[in-house]
Amino acid sequence: MIRHLKTAMSAEQRAETDTQVRQTVEGILAEIENEGDVAVKRLSEKFDQYAPQSFRLTDSEIEAAMSKVSKREMQDIEFAQTQIRKFAEVQRASMTDVEVESMPGVILGHKNIPVQSVGCYVPGGKFPMVASAHMSVLTASVAGVPRIVAAAPPQNGEPHPAIVAAMKLGGAHEIYVLGGIQAVGAMALGTESIERCHMIVGPGNAYVAEAKRQLFGRVGIDLFAGPTETMVIADDTVDAELCATDLLGQAEHGYNSPAVLLTNSEKLAKDTLSEIDRLLKILPTAETASVSWRDYGEVIVCDTYEEMLQVADDIASEHVQVMTDRDDWFLENMTCYGALFLGARTNVANGDKVIGTNHTLPTKKAGRYTGGLWVGKFLKTHSYQKIMTDEAAALMGEYGSRLCMLEGFVGHAEQCNVRVRRYGGRNVAYGSSVDPV
């Protein structure tokens, strides 16, 4: 039996909030499309109190920002980028171009071609998300994207030094100090001073996620990566301190970050609720985490591991921390999630910042149909074909002609028939299909 010891805000309440966000984003994107740079500057001044002559940083401004990063911080950024680059390079190597002679004289293949321009958004509202620069900019660089544009909001009226450093070291070709919808809109739609990109990637708040959703189709996007979600799947092999810490560690992201404890131990569930109350009295980010926990926190108790698996796949959380006596069983059987963090030694924060996997992950149940950002998202797999012999051209033409006529496509059939006439030496009348092979 599945029991809820704590429930979150109702679906109806969440839908009302989503409607307000959607309407706001729609209006702002229209302003950017109609007014270009003028709108971008107005919006930046309104939301970030920042309106420079140019939002793009010059080489000297990039150097000046990076000079403010301490030696220790720079070493930490470089260490994280090394881990992320290593894994991205392994992923890239797994994607190979192929070519095969499917039958005598017929060559089929595909090529993996980088997206030609990518806009990478790096959030910086409550917290400067330095790691997001690694995850998008560096990964795009490993994929071979020839134009990488990066944007992040200002911090206290100026570029954030560590974010700029991460962008530059990651391989960004253009760096803009621009936040929120105006950054995403400018990179996707283009303005007088910002050339539009073919694809937009990166996490962000509900407004950024909605902007990407509305722009999808005009540009490509990585995935719908909205407010952070976390789920802890635990049994009595771990204690309440670990569970509560892992839940609140992600709830501090924002006021609308879902955090779910899924367990088959009612004692652990109750102990974790008590431990969360204790931690919220001392956590420096409790002002944010407490709202997320109040409105979006859930505690679900199941009788069996099979029930836990069922609930976990239904929720399809972005981050899933598994701490049980059968972690590999969940790895083998779970099908819907953003990323798994297996065992008590592992934690979501390591995945967010340094371990090497990408932290831009699907939210709002998108894990049912997509994984997270990775080097493959920046590559387009394009097929090609060529026929090398007269015999193969005639044979394919005969089959193709009949299959086109089966669907009523006479013009399609003639494309095949003309090849049969030229390369097979057979007289096929326009609008007819060839004789059986």
C-alpha positions as CSV (number, residue, x, y, z in Angstrom):
1,M,0.0,0.0,0.0
2,I,1.2,3.5,-0.8
3,R,0.7,6.2,1.8
4,H,1.5,9.9,1.9
5,L,2.8,11.3,5.2
6,K,3.3,14.7,3.6
7,T,1.7,16.0,0.4
8,A,2.7,18.9,-1.9
9,M,0.8,21.7,-3.5
10,S,-2.0,20.4,-5.6
11,A,-1.8,20.0,-9.4
12,E,-4.5,22.6,-9.8
13,Q,-2.5,25.2,-7.8
14,R,0.6,24.4,-9.9
15,A,-1.3,24.8,-13.1
16,E,-2.5,28.2,-12.1
17,T,1.1,29.3,-11.5
18,D,2.2,27.8,-14.8
19,T,-0.5,29.9,-16.6
20,Q,0.8,33.1,-15.1
21,V,4.4,32.3,-16.1
22,R,3.3,31.4,-19.7
23,Q,1.5,34.7,-20.2
24,T,4.4,36.7,-18.9
25,V,6.9,35.0,-21.1
26,E,4.8,35.3,-24.2
27,G,4.6,39.1,-23.8
28,I,8.3,39.5,-23.1
29,L,9.3,37.4,-26.1
30,A,7.0,39.5,-28.3
31,E,8.8,42.6,-27.1
32,I,12.2,41.2,-28.0
33,E,11.1,40.1,-31.4
34,N,9.5,43.4,-32.2
35,E,12.0,45.8,-30.7
36,G,15.3,43.9,-30.6
37,D,18.1,45.6,-28.6
38,V,15.9,48.3,-27.3
39,A,13.7,45.7,-25.6
40,V,16.6,43.7,-24.3
41,K,18.2,46.7,-22.7
42,R,14.9,47.8,-21.2
43,L,14.2,44.4,-19.8
44,S,17.7,44.0,-18.4
45,E,17.4,47.3,-16.6
46,K,14.0,46.3,-15.2
47,F,14.9,42.9,-14.0
48,D,18.6,43.2,-13.3
49,Q,19.2,46.9,-12.9
50,Y,21.9,46.6,-15.6
51,A,22.0,48.5,-18.9
52,P,25.5,48.8,-20.3
53,Q,26.5,50.2,-23.7
54,S,27.1,46.6,-24.8
55,F,26.1,43.4,-23.2
56,R,28.9,41.5,-24.9
57,L,32.2,41.4,-23.0
58,T,35.4,42.4,-24.8
59,D,38.6,40.3,-24.5
60,S,39.9,42.9,-22.0
61,E,36.7,42.8,-19.9
62,I,36.9,39.0,-19.8
63,E,40.5,39.1,-18.7
64,A,39.6,41.7,-16.0
65,A,36.8,39.5,-14.7
66,M,39.0,36.4,-14.6
67,S,41.7,38.3,-12.7
68,K,39.3,38.5,-9.8
69,V,39.0,34.8,-9.4
70,S,41.3,33.4,-6.7
71,K,44.0,30.8,-7.5
72,R,42.1,28.2,-5.4
73,E,38.8,28.9,-7.2
74,M,40.5,28.7,-10.6
75,Q,42.0,25.4,-9.7
76,D,38.6,24.1,-8.6
77,I,37.0,25.2,-11.8
78,E,39.7,23.6,-13.9
79,F,39.4,20.3,-11.9
80,A,35.7,20.2,-12.5
81,Q,36.1,21.0,-16.2
82,T,38.7,18.2,-16.5
83,Q,36.2,15.6,-15.1
84,I,33.4,16.9,-17.3
85,R,35.6,17.0,-20.4
86,K,36.8,13.5,-19.9
87,F,33.3,12.0,-19.7
88,A,32.1,14.2,-22.6
89,E,35.0,13.0,-24.7
90,V,34.1,9.3,-23.9
91,Q,30.5,10.0,-24.9
92,R,31.6,11.7,-28.1
93,A,33.9,8.7,-29.0
94,S,30.8,6.4,-28.7
95,M,29.1,8.3,-31.5
96,T,30.7,7.2,-34.8
97,D,29.9,7.9,-38.4
98,V,28.9,4.8,-40.3
99,E,28.8,3.6,-43.9
100,V,27.7,0.2,-45.1
101,E,27.1,-1.5,-48.5
102,S,23.6,-2.7,-47.7
103,M,23.4,-4.7,-50.9
104,P,25.7,-4.8,-54.0
105,G,26.1,-1.3,-55.3
106,V,24.0,0.5,-52.6
107,I,25.9,2.6,-50.0
108,L,24.1,3.9,-46.9
109,G,25.6,5.9,-44.1
110,H,25.3,8.7,-41.5
111,K,27.4,11.5,-40.3
112,N,27.3,13.2,-36.9
113,I,27.5,17.0,-37.6
114,P,27.7,19.6,-34.8
115,V,24.9,22.2,-34.5
116,Q,26.5,25.3,-36.0
117,S,25.6,27.8,-33.3
118,V,24.5,27.3,-29.7
119,G,23.3,29.7,-27.0
120,C,24.2,28.5,-23.5
121,Y,22.3,30.1,-20.7
122,V,23.9,30.0,-17.2
123,P,21.5,30.9,-14.4
124,G,22.6,33.4,-11.8
125,G,19.6,34.5,-9.8
126,K,19.8,33.5,-6.2
127,F,23.0,31.6,-6.8
128,P,25.7,32.0,-9.5
129,M,25.6,28.7,-11.3
130,V,29.2,28.4,-12.3
131,A,28.9,24.7,-12.9
132,S,26.2,25.3,-15.6
133,A,28.9,26.9,-17.8
134,H,30.9,23.7,-17.7
135,M,27.8,21.6,-18.5
136,S,26.7,23.5,-21.5
137,V,29.7,25.5,-22.9
138,L,32.4,22.8,-22.4
139,T,30.2,20.0,-23.6
140,A,29.3,22.0,-26.8
141,S,33.0,22.6,-27.3
142,V,33.8,18.8,-27.1
143,A,31.0,18.2,-29.6
144,G,32.8,20.6,-32.0
145,V,30.2,23.4,-32.2
146,P,31.9,26.2,-34.2
147,R,30.0,29.2,-32.5
148,I,29.3,29.0,-28.8
149,V,27.4,31.9,-27.3
150,A,27.2,32.1,-23.5
151,A,25.0,34.4,-21.3
152,A,24.6,34.9,-17.6
153,P,23.0,37.6,-15.6
154,P,25.0,40.3,-13.7
155,Q,25.8,39.9,-10.0
156,N,25.7,43.2,-8.1
157,G,25.8,45.2,-11.4
158,E,28.8,43.4,-13.0
159,P,29.8,40.1,-14.6
160,H,30.3,37.3,-12.1
161,P,34.1,36.6,-12.3
162,A,33.9,32.8,-11.8
163,I,31.1,32.4,-14.3
164,V,33.1,34.3,-16.9
165,A,36.1,32.2,-16.2
166,A,34.2,29.0,-16.6
167,M,32.7,30.2,-19.8
168,K,36.0,31.3,-21.3
169,L,37.9,28.1,-20.1
170,G,35.0,26.0,-21.4
171,G,35.4,27.4,-24.9
172,A,32.8,30.2,-25.3
173,H,33.3,32.4,-28.4
174,E,30.9,35.2,-27.3
175,I,30.1,36.0,-23.7
176,Y,27.1,38.3,-22.7
177,V,26.1,39.6,-19.4
178,L,22.4,39.1,-19.8
179,G,19.9,37.2,-17.8
180,G,16.5,35.5,-17.8
181,I,14.0,35.6,-20.6
182,Q,15.8,38.5,-22.3
183,A,19.0,36.4,-22.6
184,V,17.2,33.3,-24.0
185,G,15.0,35.4,-26.3
186,A,17.9,37.5,-27.7
187,M,20.0,34.4,-28.4
188,A,17.1,32.5,-30.0
189,L,15.4,35.4,-31.9
190,G,18.4,37.6,-32.6
191,T,18.7,41.3,-32.3
192,E,20.7,44.1,-34.0
193,S,23.8,43.2,-31.9
194,I,23.3,39.5,-31.2
195,E,23.2,37.0,-34.0
196,R,20.6,34.3,-33.5
197,C,21.6,30.8,-32.5
198,H,20.4,27.5,-33.9
199,M,19.9,26.0,-30.5
200,I,19.4,27.1,-26.9
201,V,20.6,25.1,-23.9
202,G,20.9,25.3,-20.2
203,P,18.8,25.2,-17.0
204,G,16.9,28.1,-15.4
205,N,13.9,29.1,-13.4
206,A,10.3,28.6,-14.5
207,Y,10.4,31.7,-16.8
208,V,13.6,30.5,-18.6
209,A,12.1,27.0,-19.0
210,E,8.9,28.4,-20.4
211,A,10.8,30.7,-22.8
212,K,12.6,27.7,-24.2
213,R,9.3,25.8,-24.6
214,Q,7.7,28.7,-26.5
215,L,10.8,29.1,-28.7
216,F,11.1,25.4,-29.5
217,G,10.6,24.9,-33.2
218,R,12.1,28.2,-34.2
219,V,15.3,27.0,-32.6
220,G,16.3,23.7,-31.1
221,I,16.5,23.2,-27.4
222,D,18.2,20.7,-25.2
223,L,15.2,19.7,-23.0
224,F,12.7,21.2,-20.6
225,A,14.9,21.9,-17.6
226,G,12.9,23.9,-15.1
227,P,13.1,24.2,-11.3
228,T,15.3,21.5,-9.7
229,E,13.6,18.3,-8.5
230,T,15.0,15.7,-6.2
231,M,13.9,12.3,-5.0
232,V,15.5,10.2,-2.2
233,I,14.7,6.5,-2.4
234,A,15.8,5.0,0.9
235,D,15.3,2.0,3.2
236,D,16.5,1.4,6.8
237,T,20.1,0.9,5.7
238,V,20.5,4.7,6.0
239,D,19.4,7.3,8.6
240,A,17.3,10.4,8.7
241,E,20.3,12.8,8.7
242,L,21.4,11.6,5.2
243,C,17.8,11.7,3.8
244,A,17.0,15.1,5.2
245,T,20.3,16.6,4.1
246,D,19.9,15.3,0.5
247,L,16.3,16.6,0.3
248,L,17.0,20.1,1.7
249,G,20.3,20.3,-0.3
250,Q,18.2,20.6,-3.5
251,A,15.2,22.4,-2.0
252,E,17.4,25.4,-1.4
253,H,17.6,26.0,-5.2
254,G,14.4,28.0,-5.3
255,Y,10.9,28.4,-3.9
256,N,9.4,25.8,-6.2
257,S,11.9,22.9,-6.1
258,P,10.1,19.5,-5.5
259,A,11.7,17.2,-3.0
260,V,10.3,13.7,-2.4
261,L,11.3,11.0,0.1
262,L,10.2,7.5,-1.0
263,T,10.8,4.8,1.5
264,N,9.5,1.5,2.8
265,S,10.3,2.4,6.4
266,E,7.7,4.4,8.2
267,K,10.2,5.0,11.1
268,L,12.7,6.5,8.6
269,A,9.9,8.7,7.1
270,K,8.9,10.1,10.5
271,D,12.5,10.5,11.6
272,T,13.3,12.4,8.4
273,L,10.4,14.8,8.9
274,S,11.7,15.6,12.4
275,E,15.3,16.0,11.1
276,I,14.1,18.4,8.3
277,D,12.4,20.5,11.0
278,R,15.7,20.6,12.9
279,L,17.9,21.4,9.9
280,L,15.6,24.2,8.8
281,K,16.3,26.0,12.0
282,I,20.1,26.2,11.3
283,L,20.4,26.0,7.5
284,P,21.6,29.4,6.1
285,T,19.4,29.0,3.1
286,A,16.3,27.9,5.1
287,E,14.3,31.0,3.9
288,T,14.2,29.4,0.5
289,A,14.4,25.7,1.3
290,S,11.6,25.9,3.8
291,V,9.1,27.3,1.3
292,S,10.0,24.6,-1.3
293,W,9.6,21.9,1.4
294,R,6.3,23.4,2.6
295,D,4.8,23.7,-0.8
296,Y,6.5,21.0,-2.9
297,G,7.9,18.5,-0.4
298,E,6.4,15.0,-0.2
299,V,7.0,11.9,2.0
300,I,5.7,8.6,0.6
301,V,5.8,5.3,2.4
302,C,5.4,2.0,0.5
303,D,5.2,-1.6,1.6
304,T,7.5,-3.1,-1.0
305,Y,10.5,-2.2,-3.2
306,E,8.3,-2.9,-6.3
307,E,5.8,-0.2,-5.1
308,M,8.7,2.2,-4.6
309,L,9.9,1.5,-8.2
310,Q,6.4,2.1,-9.5
311,V,6.0,5.4,-7.7
312,A,9.5,6.5,-8.7
313,D,8.9,5.9,-12.4
314,D,5.6,7.7,-12.2
315,I,7.1,10.8,-10.7
316,A,10.1,10.6,-13.0
317,S,12.2,13.0,-10.9
318,E,15.2,14.9,-12.2
319,H,17.6,13.7,-9.5
320,V,17.1,10.3,-7.9
321,Q,19.3,9.5,-4.9
322,V,19.1,5.8,-4.2
323,M,20.3,4.5,-0.8
324,T,19.0,1.0,-0.2
325,D,20.3,-2.6,0.1
326,R,19.6,-3.1,-3.6
327,D,20.8,0.0,-5.4
328,D,21.8,-1.9,-8.6
329,W,18.3,-3.4,-8.7
330,F,16.9,0.2,-9.1
331,L,19.6,0.9,-11.7
332,E,18.5,-2.2,-13.7
333,N,14.8,-1.6,-13.4
334,M,14.1,2.2,-13.3
335,T,13.2,3.7,-16.6
336,C,12.1,7.2,-16.0
337,Y,14.4,9.8,-14.4
338,G,17.0,12.4,-15.1
339,A,20.0,10.9,-13.4
340,L,20.6,8.3,-10.7
341,F,22.9,8.7,-7.8
342,L,23.6,5.3,-6.4
343,G,24.6,4.6,-2.8
344,A,25.1,6.7,0.4
345,R,28.6,7.6,-0.7
346,T,27.2,9.4,-3.8
347,N,25.2,12.6,-3.7
348,V,23.5,14.9,-6.1
349,A,25.7,17.9,-5.2
350,N,28.7,16.0,-6.7
351,G,26.8,15.4,-9.9
352,D,25.7,19.1,-9.9
353,K,29.3,20.4,-9.6
354,V,32.2,18.2,-10.3
355,I,31.9,14.4,-10.8
356,G,31.7,14.6,-14.6
357,T,28.2,13.8,-15.6
358,N,26.0,16.6,-16.9
359,H,23.7,18.4,-14.5
360,T,21.2,19.8,-17.0
361,L,18.5,17.2,-16.7
362,P,14.8,16.7,-17.6
363,T,12.1,17.9,-15.1
364,K,8.3,17.8,-15.0
365,K,8.2,14.2,-16.0
366,A,10.3,14.8,-19.2
367,G,12.5,11.9,-18.1
368,R,9.8,9.6,-19.5
369,Y,11.0,10.5,-23.1
370,T,14.4,12.1,-22.8
371,G,17.7,12.0,-20.9
372,G,19.8,15.0,-19.9
373,L,22.1,17.2,-21.8
374,W,25.2,15.5,-23.2
375,V,27.6,15.8,-26.0
376,G,25.1,14.0,-28.3
377,K,22.6,16.8,-28.0
378,F,24.9,19.1,-29.9
379,L,25.3,16.6,-32.8
380,K,22.8,16.0,-35.6
381,T,22.9,12.6,-37.2
382,H,22.3,13.0,-40.9
383,S,21.9,10.1,-43.2
384,Y,23.1,9.8,-46.9
385,Q,22.8,7.3,-49.6
386,K,24.3,6.6,-53.0
387,I,23.9,4.0,-55.7
388,M,27.1,2.9,-57.4
389,T,26.0,0.5,-60.2
390,D,23.4,0.4,-63.0
391,E,22.1,-2.9,-61.8
392,A,21.4,-1.5,-58.3
393,A,19.8,1.6,-59.7
394,A,17.4,-0.5,-61.8
395,L,16.6,-2.9,-59.0
396,M,15.8,-0.2,-56.5
397,G,13.8,1.7,-59.1
398,E,11.6,-1.3,-59.8
399,Y,10.8,-1.9,-56.2
400,G,10.4,1.9,-55.5
401,S,8.1,2.4,-58.5
402,R,5.7,-0.3,-57.3
403,L,5.7,1.0,-53.7
404,C,5.0,4.5,-54.9
405,M,2.1,3.5,-57.0
406,L,0.8,1.5,-54.0
407,E,0.4,4.8,-52.3
408,G,-0.9,6.7,-55.3
409,F,2.3,8.9,-55.8
410,V,2.6,8.9,-59.6
411,G,5.3,11.5,-59.7
412,H,7.3,9.6,-57.1
413,A,7.0,6.5,-59.2
414,E,8.3,8.3,-62.2
415,Q,11.5,9.3,-60.3
416,C,12.1,5.5,-60.0
417,N,10.9,4.7,-63.5
418,V,13.3,7.1,-65.2
419,R,16.2,5.3,-63.5
420,V,14.9,1.9,-64.7
421,R,14.7,3.2,-68.3
422,R,18.2,4.7,-68.2
423,Y,20.1,2.2,-66.2
424,G,18.1,-1.0,-66.6
425,G,17.4,-0.7,-70.3
426,R,13.6,-1.2,-69.8
427,N,10.9,0.8,-71.3
428,V,8.5,2.0,-68.6
429,A,5.7,4.3,-69.4
430,Y,5.0,7.4,-67.4
431,G,2.5,6.8,-64.7
432,S,2.9,3.0,-64.6
433,S,4.8,0.7,-62.3
434,V,7.4,-1.7,-63.6
435,D,6.8,-5.4,-63.9
436,P,7.5,-7.7,-61.0
437,V,11.2,-8.5,-60.5
